[in-house]
Every structure is written in structure tokens, then in C-alpha cells.
Amino acid sequence: MRWWKMLGLAGIAGVAATGVVIARAERRRRAYTPEEIRTRLRARVEAAAEAESASESASESAQPDGRSS
């Protein structure tokens, strides 16, 4: 029955470690100022728009007559 105790302790340690990881991530997230968050979000939107326009231009170049299928 000792292995059950070890399994239980390992489970408790796993839950505690997960809590630590979540708390660290939350602290990191809350450390940003509102202006930093806005800047990062704007950069992500720009990158997404560029990726979308690049994929659209690639699909247009695949069909030389410009028609969609």
C-alpha cells in the first residue's frame, strides 16, 4: 500500500507545480502597462493582416486569370 501513498504525494506535487506555473504566468501578464498591451496587440493585428494579404496574393497568383473556383 505504500505505492498508493507515493502516487498521492506525486499527485499533490503535480497540482502544486501547476499552480505555481499559472501564478507566474498571471504575474507576468499583469506586469504589462496598458500602453504596452496596446502596442503588442496592434503589432499582432498588423502581422495577422500582412499574413492574410500574403496568403490572398499567393492564391491569386495560383490562378492567373483572377477567377476564384
Backbone as numpy.savetxt, mean C-alpha at the origin, in Angstrom:
# Nx Ny Nz CAx CAy CAz Cx Cy Cz
1.48 -32.78 27.46 0.68 -31.59 27.46 1.53 -30.32 27.46
2.82 -30.43 27.58 3.67 -29.25 27.60 3.70 -28.55 26.25
3.54 -29.30 25.18 3.59 -28.66 23.88 2.40 -27.74 23.68
1.27 -28.02 24.36 0.11 -27.11 24.30 0.45 -25.77 24.95
1.20 -25.84 26.03 1.61 -24.61 26.71 2.52 -23.79 25.80
3.44 -24.47 25.15 4.36 -23.79 24.25 3.60 -23.18 23.07
2.64 -23.91 22.56 1.83 -23.40 21.45 1.04 -22.16 21.89
0.50 -22.21 23.07 -0.24 -21.06 23.61 0.64 -19.85 23.80
1.84 -20.07 24.33 2.77 -18.97 24.53 3.22 -18.39 23.18
3.41 -19.25 22.20 3.79 -18.78 20.87 2.67 -17.95 20.26
1.44 -18.36 20.46 0.30 -17.60 19.96 0.20 -16.23 20.61
0.40 -16.19 21.90 0.36 -14.91 22.63 1.48 -14.01 22.14
2.66 -14.57 21.95 3.79 -13.78 21.45 3.51 -13.24 20.04
2.86 -14.06 19.22 2.52 -13.62 17.87 1.52 -12.47 17.88
0.53 -12.56 18.74 -0.46 -11.48 18.85 0.21 -10.20 19.34
1.09 -10.33 20.31 1.78 -9.15 20.84 2.67 -8.52 19.77
3.37 -9.35 19.01 4.24 -8.83 17.96 3.43 -8.12 16.87
2.28 -8.67 16.54 1.41 -8.02 15.55 0.94 -6.67 16.06
0.61 -6.59 17.32 0.20 -5.32 17.91 1.30 -4.27 17.86
2.52 -4.71 18.09 3.66 -3.79 18.02 3.83 -3.26 16.61
3.74 -4.12 15.63 3.90 -3.70 14.23 2.81 -2.71 13.85
1.59 -2.98 14.25 0.47 -2.08 13.92 0.66 -0.73 14.61
1.09 -0.75 15.86 1.28 0.50 16.59 2.39 1.34 15.95
3.46 0.71 15.51 4.54 1.44 14.84 4.05 2.08 13.56
3.30 1.32 12.77 2.80 1.86 11.51 1.86 3.03 11.77
1.05 2.92 12.78 0.12 4.01 13.11 0.88 5.25 13.56
1.91 5.08 14.35 2.71 6.23 14.78 3.39 6.89 13.60
3.91 6.08 12.68 4.55 6.62 11.49 3.55 7.40 10.64
2.35 6.86 10.51 1.32 7.51 9.71 0.90 8.83 10.33
0.76 8.86 11.62 0.33 10.08 12.30 1.44 11.12 12.41
2.66 10.77 12.11 3.78 11.70 12.23 3.82 12.69 11.08
3.07 12.45 10.00 3.06 13.37 8.87 2.24 14.61 9.20
2.70 15.73 8.71 1.91 16.95 8.83 0.87 16.94 7.72
-0.20 17.70 7.87 -1.21 17.73 6.81 -0.64 18.15 5.45
0.31 19.08 5.46 0.91 19.51 4.19 1.70 18.37 3.54
2.41 17.57 4.35 3.14 16.43 3.80 2.19 15.41 3.19
1.06 15.21 3.84 0.07 14.26 3.32 -0.47 14.75 1.99
-0.82 16.06 1.91 -1.31 16.62 0.65 -0.30 16.46 -0.46
0.97 16.75 -0.16 2.03 16.65 -1.16 2.16 15.22 -1.66
2.15 14.27 -0.73 2.28 12.86 -1.12 1.08 12.39 -1.94
-0.12 12.81 -1.56 -1.31 12.41 -2.30 -1.30 13.00 -3.71
-0.91 14.26 -3.83 -0.84 14.88 -5.15 0.17 14.17 -6.04
1.31 13.78 -5.46 2.32 13.05 -6.23 1.78 11.70 -6.69
1.02 11.03 -5.82 0.45 9.73 -6.20 -0.59 9.89 -7.30
-1.40 10.95 -7.24 -2.40 11.19 -8.27 -1.72 11.47 -9.60
-0.66 12.29 -9.58 0.09 12.57 -10.81 0.67 11.30 -11.41
1.26 10.46 -10.57 1.86 9.22 -11.05 0.79 8.30 -11.65
-0.36 8.24 -11.02 -1.44 7.39 -11.54 -1.95 7.94 -12.87
-2.06 9.26 -12.98 -2.52 9.86 -14.23 -1.51 9.61 -15.36
-0.24 9.72 -15.04 0.80 9.45 -16.04 0.77 7.99 -16.49
0.59 7.09 -15.55 0.54 5.67 -15.89 -0.69 5.37 -16.75
-1.81 6.02 -16.44 -3.03 5.80 -17.22 -2.86 6.34 -18.63
-2.28 7.52 -18.76 -2.10 8.09 -20.10 -1.09 7.27 -20.90
-0.09 6.72 -20.23 0.89 5.88 -20.92 0.23 4.59 -21.41
-0.65 4.02 -20.60 -1.31 2.78 -21.03 -2.30 3.06 -22.16
-2.95 4.23 -22.12 -3.86 4.59 -23.21 -3.11 4.80 -24.51
-1.97 5.47 -24.44 -1.19 5.71 -25.66 -0.62 4.40 -26.20
-0.30 3.46 -25.31 0.20 2.16 -25.76 -0.91 1.38 -26.46
-2.12 1.46 -25.94 -3.23 0.74 -26.58 -3.60 1.38 -27.92
-3.47 2.70 -28.02 -3.75 3.38 -29.28 -2.69 3.02 -30.33
-1.45 2.89 -29.91 -0.40 2.56 -30.87 -0.52 1.10 -31.33
-1.19 0.25 -30.57 -1.39 -1.14 -30.96 -2.41 -1.22 -32.09
-3.31 -0.25 -32.20 -4.31 -0.21 -33.25 -4.06 1.04 -34.09
-3.36 0.90 -35.22 -2.92 2.06 -35.97 -4.06 2.92 -36.55
-5.23 2.35 -36.80 -6.31 3.15 -37.36 -7.07 3.93 -36.29
-6.73 3.71 -35.00 -7.33 4.46 -33.91 -8.68 3.95 -33.46
-9.18 2.89 -34.05 -10.48 2.34 -33.66 -10.32 1.43 -32.44
-11.34 1.45 -31.61 -11.31 0.52 -30.49 -12.08 -0.73 -30.88
-11.71 -1.85 -30.30 -12.36 -3.11 -30.67 -13.55 -3.43 -29.84
